[in-house]
């Protein structure tokens, strides 16, 4: 697991307590991951 993956895992593990302020690419990656997770529950 590289540094980016570790950061993403940590952010997602914090759930609603975390808010990504930047960089923009990280915000987009987290948003994409969360949308994919939500799709599992909406199906």
C-alpha positions as CSV (number, residue, x, y, z in Angstrom):
1,X,0.0,0.0,0.0
2,X,1.5,3.3,-1.0
3,X,1.1,6.7,0.8
4,X,-1.9,7.8,-1.2
5,X,-3.7,4.5,-0.5
6,X,-2.9,4.8,3.2
7,X,-4.3,8.3,3.3
8,X,-7.5,7.3,1.5
9,X,-8.0,4.4,3.8
10,X,-7.5,6.6,6.8
11,X,-10.0,9.2,5.5
12,X,-12.6,6.6,4.6
13,X,-12.1,5.0,8.0
14,X,-12.9,8.3,9.8
15,X,-16.3,8.4,8.0
16,X,-18.4,11.5,8.4
17,X,-15.9,12.9,10.9
18,X,-13.4,13.6,8.1
19,X,-13.6,16.3,5.5
20,X,-11.0,16.5,2.7
21,X,-10.0,20.1,2.1
22,X,-7.4,19.4,-0.5
23,X,-5.7,18.7,-2.8
24,X,-8.5,18.7,-5.3
25,X,-7.4,15.4,-6.8
26,X,-7.7,13.7,-3.4
27,X,-11.2,15.2,-2.9
28,X,-12.3,13.8,-6.2
29,X,-10.8,10.3,-5.5
30,X,-12.6,10.2,-2.1
31,X,-15.9,11.4,-3.7
32,X,-15.6,8.7,-6.4
33,X,-14.9,6.0,-3.8
34,X,-17.9,7.1,-1.6
35,X,-20.2,7.1,-4.6
36,X,-19.2,3.6,-5.5
37,X,-19.7,2.5,-1.9
38,X,-23.2,4.1,-1.8
39,X,-24.2,2.3,-5.0
40,X,-23.8,-1.0,-3.2
41,X,-26.6,0.0,-0.8
42,X,-28.8,1.6,-3.4
43,X,-29.0,-1.5,-5.6
